Amino acid sequence: MARTLSRTPERTNRLILYGAIALAALAAVLIFVALSRSSGAGSTSKAAAGDMTVVTAAVDIKAGTKITDDLLTTTTVASSNAIAGVLTDRKTTIGLTTVYPIAKGEQLSSAKLVGGADAKTSPSYIIPAGKRAFAVAISSTTSANQLLVAGDRVDVIAVGKQSLPQTTTSGTQEKDFPASITLLQNIEVLAVENVTLKPTARLDANGKPITSATSDGSLSTNPNPQDTQTDAKVAVLSVDPQQAQQLAVAADGYKIYLSLRAPGDTATPLDPKNIVTLPANIQ
C-alpha cells in the first residue's frame, strides 16, 4: 500500500515567514532606489531651471556707456553656467561704465565694467573725466624732476625760435632769436616715469561716489608722498583734448620745459599768446 508524504504545519509556517522577510527586504531596496532617483531628478531639474540670479543686458550696450537701470535685467541661471566675475547685484551695477560692447542677454561681469568703489585699479582710471593723458619727454634740465612727483602741478613752457626784424648796416632783415611761450598753466602730473597716482574712491556721507566737473574728477589720490625719480625721462600730464593738440604741435620742433608749482598755487596770470624773447640789448 502506497504511503502519502505530507509537510508538517511547523515547516510550512517557517517557509512562509522566510518568504515574507525576503519580500520585505526587496521592497525596502526598491523604495530606496526609487527615492534616490526622485531626489536626483529634482536636483537636476532645479539646476536646469536655474539656481543663481545674475545681472544681464536688457538691450545691446555700446562700449563707454554709463549703466542705467533701464539697460539692465536679471536672469536666473545654473551656477555652472555663470561666467567668471559675473555681477549679481543690479543696484550696485548702476553707474558703472562699459569697457567693451555688451550684447542683449549677455551676463555682465567685472571684466567688462569699471567705476565701482572697489574697481578703480586700471591705470587708465586715474585720468579724470574729459581729460587725456599726454606723455612729455623730460630731463633734469627741462623739469625739476628731482622734485617732481605724480600729483604735482606744473606750467608747460615751449621754447623755439622767433623771427624778428634786425637792423644792420646793410639794412633790415629777419633773424631768428630764442623765444618761449607758457603754453599751459596749472596742469596736473598723472605719472613720472612709471610711478603713477594711486586712485581711491571719493564717497559722500551716504557712500555714493562724488562726481565733479573739475579736473579733480571723482577720484582722490594716495596722500602718501611718492619717491622722486631722479633719472625720469617721461612725465604724463592730464590735459583736455585741445591742450593735447597744442602739446603735440609743441613737441614737434620745440623744446618742452615743465615749471613746478607750489602746492595750492592755482593762479594762471600769464597770457598764452605772449611770446617772450631775450631783451633787445642782449640779443
C-alpha positions in Angstrom: 0.0 0.0 0.0 1.5 3.3 -1.0 2.3 5.9 1.6 1.4 9.6 1.2 4.1 12.2 2.3 2.9 15.5 3.8 4.6 18.6 5.3 4.1 19.4 8.9 2.4 22.7 9.8 5.5 24.0 11.5 7.7 23.6 8.4 5.1 25.3 6.3 4.9 28.3 8.6 8.7 28.7 8.6 8.8 28.8 4.8 6.1 31.5 4.7 7.9 33.6 7.2 11.2 33.4 5.3 9.4 34.4 2.1 7.8 37.3 3.8 11.1 38.6 5.1 12.7 38.3 1.7 9.9 40.2 0.0 10.0 42.9 2.7 13.8 43.3 2.1 13.3 43.5 -1.6 10.5 46.1 -1.2 12.8 48.2 1.0 15.6 48.2 -1.6 13.2 49.1 -4.4 11.7 52.0 -2.3 15.3 53.3 -1.5 16.3 53.2 -5.2 13.1 55.0 -6.3 13.5 57.7 -3.7 17.2 58.3 -4.7 16.2 58.7 -8.3 13.4 61.1 -7.5 15.8 63.2 -5.3 18.4 63.3 -8.1 15.9 64.2 -10.7 14.7 67.1 -8.5 18.2 68.4 -8.1 18.9 68.2 -11.8 15.6 69.9 -12.6 16.4 72.7 -10.2 19.9 73.3 -11.7 18.5 73.2 -15.2 15.8 75.8 -14.2 18.5 78.0 -12.5 19.7 78.4 -9.0 21.6 81.8 -9.3 20.4 85.2 -10.2 22.7 87.3 -12.4 22.6 90.7 -14.0 22.2 90.7 -17.8 21.9 93.3 -20.5 18.3 94.2 -21.4 19.5 95.7 -24.7 22.7 96.0 -26.7 25.1 98.3 -24.9 28.0 100.1 -26.6 31.4 100.4 -25.1 31.9 103.6 -22.9 28.2 103.6 -21.8 27.4 104.6 -18.3 25.0 101.9 -17.0 21.5 103.0 -16.1 18.7 100.8 -14.7 16.8 100.6 -18.0 19.7 98.9 -19.6 19.6 96.0 -17.1 17.6 93.0 -16.3 18.2 89.9 -14.1 18.2 86.3 -15.2 18.2 83.1 -13.2 20.8 80.6 -14.5 22.5 77.4 -13.3 25.6 78.4 -11.2 27.7 76.2 -13.6 26.6 78.5 -16.4 27.6 81.8 -14.7 30.7 83.4 -16.2 33.7 84.4 -14.1 33.2 87.7 -12.3 29.5 87.8 -13.0 27.6 90.6 -11.3 24.7 89.6 -9.2 23.5 92.9 -7.7 21.6 95.1 -10.1 21.6 98.1 -7.8 25.4 98.3 -7.5 25.8 97.8 -11.2 24.1 101.1 -12.0 26.6 103.9 -12.6 29.4 101.6 -13.8 30.9 102.2 -17.3 31.3 99.5 -20.0 34.8 98.9 -21.3 33.6 96.6 -24.1 30.3 96.2 -26.0 27.7 94.0 -24.3 25.1 92.2 -26.3 21.4 91.9 -25.3 21.0 89.0 -22.8 24.7 88.8 -22.1 25.8 88.4 -18.5 27.6 91.5 -17.1 31.0 90.8 -15.4 33.5 92.9 -13.6 35.9 92.4 -16.5 33.7 94.4 -18.8 32.9 97.3 -16.5 34.8 99.9 -14.5 33.8 102.6 -12.0 32.9 100.8 -8.8 34.4 101.9 -5.5 36.5 98.7 -5.5 37.2 98.6 -9.2 39.4 101.6 -9.7 42.6 99.7 -10.3 43.0 100.2 -14.0 45.9 102.6 -14.8 43.6 104.5 -17.2 41.1 105.1 -14.4 43.4 107.8 -12.9 42.6 110.0 -15.9 39.9 112.5 -14.9 36.7 112.6 -16.9 37.0 114.6 -20.1 40.8 114.6 -19.9 43.6 112.9 -21.8 46.9 111.6 -20.6 49.8 113.1 -22.6 53.4 112.0 -22.3 56.2 114.6 -22.3 59.9 113.9 -22.6 61.7 115.4 -19.6 65.2 115.6 -18.2 67.0 117.0 -15.1 67.4 120.3 -17.0 63.9 120.6 -18.6 62.0 119.8 -15.4 62.5 119.8 -11.7 62.5 116.0 -11.8 64.4 115.7 -8.6 61.3 117.3 -7.0 58.6 116.3 -9.5 56.1 113.5 -8.4 52.8 112.3 -9.5 50.1 114.6 -8.2 52.1 117.8 -8.6 51.0 120.7 -10.9 53.2 122.4 -13.5 53.3 125.0 -16.2 54.3 123.9 -19.6 56.7 126.2 -21.5 57.6 125.7 -25.1 60.9 127.1 -26.4 61.8 127.6 -30.0 62.8 130.4 -32.5 61.1 133.7 -33.2 61.8 135.6 -36.3 62.3 139.3 -35.6 63.5 142.2 -37.8 67.1 143.1 -37.2 68.6 146.3 -38.4 72.2 146.2 -39.5 74.5 148.4 -41.6 73.3 146.7 -44.7 69.6 147.2 -43.8 66.8 145.4 -42.0 66.4 141.7 -42.2 64.7 138.9 -40.4 66.7 136.9 -37.8 65.7 134.0 -35.6 66.0 134.6 -31.8 65.3 132.1 -29.0 61.7 132.6 -27.7 59.4 130.9 -25.2 55.7 130.8 -24.6 53.9 129.5 -21.5 51.7 127.1 -23.4 49.7 125.6 -20.5 49.3 126.5 -16.8 48.3 124.6 -13.7 48.5 121.2 -15.3 48.3 118.0 -13.2 51.0 115.4 -13.4 49.5 111.9 -13.6 52.8 110.0 -13.6 56.5 110.4 -13.5 58.3 107.6 -15.3 56.5 104.5 -14.1 55.2 106.0 -10.8 51.5 106.9 -11.1 48.9 108.5 -8.9 47.1 106.0 -6.6 43.4 106.4 -7.3 40.9 105.9 -4.5 37.2 106.4 -4.5 35.8 109.7 -3.1 32.5 109.0 -1.4 29.9 111.3 0.3 28.3 110.7 3.7 25.8 108.3 2.1 28.6 106.2 0.5 27.9 107.5 -3.0 30.7 108.4 -5.4 31.4 112.1 -5.6 31.4 113.5 -9.2 32.8 116.8 -10.3 33.1 118.8 -13.5 36.6 119.9 -12.4 39.9 118.3 -13.3 39.8 116.7 -9.9 37.1 114.3 -11.2 35.6 111.7 -8.9 38.9 110.4 -7.5 41.2 111.4 -4.8 44.9 110.3 -4.7 47.0 108.5 -2.3 48.2 111.1 0.2 51.4 109.3 1.0 54.5 111.1 -0.5 55.9 109.5 -3.7 59.6 109.0 -4.2 61.1 111.3 -6.8 62.5 109.8 -10.0 65.9 111.4 -10.4 66.5 109.8 -13.8 63.0 110.1 -15.1 62.6 110.6 -18.8 58.9 110.9 -19.1 56.1 112.8 -17.3 52.4 112.1 -18.1 50.2 115.2 -17.9 46.4 115.5 -17.6 45.1 117.8 -20.3 41.9 118.4 -22.3 41.7 117.4 -25.9 42.6 120.9 -27.2 45.6 121.1 -24.9 46.7 117.7 -26.1 46.8 119.0 -29.7 48.8 122.0 -28.6 51.3 119.8 -26.8 51.6 117.5 -29.9 52.5 120.5 -32.1 54.9 121.9 -29.5 56.7 118.6 -29.1 57.4 118.5 -32.8 60.1 121.1 -33.3 60.0 122.8 -29.9 61.7 122.0 -26.6 59.3 121.4 -23.7 60.0 122.6 -20.2 57.9 121.9 -17.0 57.9 124.5 -14.4 56.9 123.1 -11.0 54.2 124.9 -9.0 54.0 125.3 -5.2 51.2 123.3 -3.5 47.9 125.1 -3.7 49.0 127.6 -6.3 46.2 127.7 -8.9 46.7 131.1 -10.4 47.0 131.5 -14.2 48.4 135.0 -14.6 50.2 134.5 -18.0 48.8 135.2 -21.4 49.4 132.0 -23.5 49.6 134.3 -26.6 52.5 136.2 -25.1 55.8 135.2 -26.8 58.9 136.1 -24.7 62.3 136.7 -26.2 65.5 138.0 -24.7 65.9 141.7 -24.2 67.0 143.6 -27.4 70.2 144.7 -25.8 71.5 141.1 -25.3 70.1 139.6 -28.5 
